[in-house]
Amino acid sequence: MGIRLPSVITNVKQILKLQRDVPRGHLAVYVGDIETRKRFVVPVSYLNHPSFQDLLRQAEEEFGFDHPMGGLTFPCKEDTFVDLTTQLGAS
């Protein structure tokens, strides 16, 4: 199974367009149901944490590389995400 380069480039362009107002060293992500989806800005360092990587795997299983908001979207409840990021910020 090969990677379709045009679709990957399109997705990267969409993500970069949405990231323009994000501080250096951070990443914007979307969390929640379609009706209540909320945007969060988190440090890139969170990507290395095992709990955050579990969310990344869930997002991959749910959306693949075609995220509905054009940016990284996590299929979890907002309060779950806030709890996780609060724990990561405290460590």
Steps between C-alpha positions, in 0.01 A plus 500: 500500500659828389457849627307735274733797492248763381260425788783508755617837367145634510456387863833655604404831334166501685669431833762770444230753408321429828826518698589862409376645827666232713812591699828338402542162670124440521235317299129570455270198536124451500318298765143385548190413304422669171241728663721598795849475350745737667847617398793466741862610467744260666881479522662278238681322784169327586540293183769292674283403797350146486151618600498762226628240253199284590277789394698529176440130428126544566493797264679295233253212539200736487608742228817367335675799347177672394394707800163674459618834640813502285709474818574225745170388657475278809191281536465538877301706744622849577524436876716189437737707287514782755576250780782348293656834407473621859692190616761547227542868586553417865779251428 
